[in-house]
Amino acid sequence: MRPKILIADSISQRGIEELEAGDALEVTVRTGQSEAELVQLIPEFNGLVVRSQTKVTAGILQAAAKLRVSRPVGPRVMSPMAMPIVPR
């Protein structure tokens, strides 16, 4: 089973294609979601990609049982490394 990645903010088509390359990840794009909608969506995902629009709240993280990595993207991101989620 491929890891499921949720892209919660708009990113370039090239960025989406990079994530989909090699068919190693199952990528879903759902932008413009409210916090309540993300709380409903996130339990099935292993990774989350956000920019500045989506705020990853404690409520979202608590609902994210399978989440293993959260990755901010954009020109101001200082580190190219993903941020691992600390196991509960």
Secondary structure, DSSP 8 states (H G I E B T S, - for coil): ---EEEE-S---HHHHHHHHGGG-SEEEE--S--HHHHHHHGGG-SEEEE-SS----HHHHHH-TT--EEEE-STT----S-EE----
